[in-house]
């Protein structure tokens, strides 16, 4: 009986090791994108940062010598390989407000990669590095 329980425990442990995180909780810094085939790096003069909790995020612009400014909020949910994201507030006019965007997400070491098609038809691949 003990061998069966140990085998079951090891089986569950093995299978759970393949489960990706169902949250993006933490801080992430924008590191660039590929927008309609054109690659661009992250901004040099300021930092775009997102703070995620289990279901939502707040985005900030951070620039040396200036007060940190909140510029966006949103909600998200994750499935096995899909991130559904909806902007709920933006400090600037936005065509994405309250529209759910479907992204395929993956991780490459400490970088979150979001691939999707925006409602405008633009194809985007964004890179966000985790803040340690």
C-alpha positions as CSV (number, residue, x, y, z in Angstrom):
1,X,0.0,0.0,0.0
2,X,2.8,2.4,0.9
3,X,4.5,1.7,-2.5
4,X,1.2,2.6,-4.3
5,X,0.8,5.8,-2.4
6,X,4.5,6.8,-3.0
7,X,4.0,6.0,-6.8
8,X,0.9,8.1,-6.9
9,X,2.6,11.0,-5.1
10,X,5.5,10.9,-7.5
11,X,3.2,10.7,-10.5
12,X,1.3,13.8,-9.3
13,X,4.5,15.6,-8.6
14,X,5.9,14.8,-12.0
15,X,2.7,15.9,-13.8
16,X,2.5,19.1,-11.9
17,X,6.0,20.1,-12.9
18,X,4.6,20.6,-16.4
19,X,2.0,23.1,-15.3
20,X,2.8,26.7,-16.2
21,X,2.1,29.4,-13.8
22,X,-1.5,30.7,-14.0
23,X,-0.5,34.2,-12.9
24,X,1.9,36.9,-14.0
25,X,2.2,38.4,-10.5
26,X,5.2,40.6,-10.1
27,X,6.9,43.5,-11.9
28,X,7.7,43.4,-15.6
29,X,9.7,45.9,-17.7
30,X,8.9,46.4,-21.4
31,X,11.9,45.3,-23.4
32,X,10.7,45.9,-27.0
33,X,8.5,44.4,-29.6
34,X,8.1,43.3,-33.2
35,X,5.2,45.3,-34.7
36,X,4.0,44.2,-38.1
37,X,7.4,42.7,-38.8
38,X,9.4,45.7,-37.6
39,X,11.6,45.0,-34.5
40,X,12.0,47.8,-31.9
41,X,13.9,47.8,-28.6
42,X,12.5,49.2,-25.4
43,X,12.7,52.9,-24.8
44,X,16.1,54.3,-23.8
45,X,15.0,57.5,-21.9
46,X,12.3,55.9,-19.7
47,X,11.0,52.6,-18.4
48,X,7.6,51.1,-19.0
49,X,6.7,48.9,-16.1
50,X,3.7,46.7,-15.4
51,X,2.8,45.5,-11.9
52,X,0.7,42.3,-12.1
53,X,-1.4,40.7,-9.4
54,X,-3.3,37.5,-10.0
55,X,-6.0,39.1,-12.2
56,X,-5.1,42.7,-13.1
57,X,-2.2,45.0,-13.8
58,X,-1.2,48.6,-13.5
59,X,1.3,50.2,-15.9
60,X,3.7,53.0,-15.1
61,X,6.2,55.3,-16.9
62,X,9.4,55.7,-14.9
63,X,11.8,58.4,-15.9
64,X,14.8,59.7,-13.9
65,X,14.1,63.2,-12.5
66,X,10.3,62.8,-12.8
67,X,7.5,61.5,-10.7
68,X,6.4,57.9,-11.6
69,X,3.2,58.2,-13.7
70,X,0.5,55.6,-13.9
71,X,-0.7,55.4,-17.5
72,X,-2.8,52.2,-17.8
73,X,-4.7,49.6,-15.9
74,X,-6.2,46.3,-17.1
75,X,-7.4,42.8,-16.3
76,X,-6.0,39.5,-17.6
77,X,-6.5,35.8,-17.3
78,X,-4.3,32.9,-18.4
79,X,-5.1,29.5,-19.8
80,X,-2.5,26.9,-20.9
81,X,-1.0,29.1,-23.6
82,X,-3.4,32.1,-23.9
83,X,-3.5,35.4,-22.1
84,X,-6.7,37.4,-22.4
85,X,-6.1,41.0,-21.7
86,X,-8.5,44.0,-21.4
87,X,-7.4,47.6,-20.9
88,X,-9.7,49.1,-18.3
89,X,-8.3,52.7,-18.1
90,X,-5.7,54.6,-20.0
91,X,-4.3,58.2,-19.5
92,X,-4.3,58.7,-23.3
93,X,-7.0,58.1,-25.9
94,X,-7.1,54.4,-26.7
95,X,-8.8,52.1,-29.2
96,X,-8.2,49.1,-26.9
97,X,-10.3,50.3,-23.9
98,X,-12.5,47.5,-22.7
99,X,-11.6,45.3,-25.6
100,X,-10.3,41.8,-24.9
101,X,-7.1,41.0,-26.8
102,X,-6.1,37.4,-27.2
103,X,-2.3,36.8,-26.9
104,X,-0.4,33.5,-27.1
105,X,2.1,33.8,-24.2
106,X,5.3,32.0,-23.4
107,X,8.4,32.4,-21.2
108,X,12.0,32.6,-22.4
109,X,14.0,32.5,-19.2
110,X,13.1,35.8,-17.4
111,X,11.2,37.2,-20.4
112,X,7.4,37.1,-21.0
113,X,6.6,36.9,-24.7
114,X,3.1,38.0,-25.9
115,X,2.1,37.3,-29.5
116,X,-1.2,38.5,-30.9
117,X,-3.2,40.3,-33.4
118,X,-4.7,43.7,-32.3
119,X,-8.2,44.7,-33.2
120,X,-6.7,47.0,-35.9
121,X,-5.2,43.9,-37.6
122,X,-1.6,44.7,-36.5
123,X,0.5,41.7,-35.6
124,X,2.5,42.2,-32.4
125,X,5.1,40.3,-30.4
126,X,5.9,42.1,-27.1
127,X,8.8,41.3,-24.7
128,X,8.5,42.0,-21.0
129,X,11.5,41.2,-18.6
130,X,10.8,40.2,-15.0
131,X,12.1,42.6,-12.4
132,X,14.1,40.7,-9.9
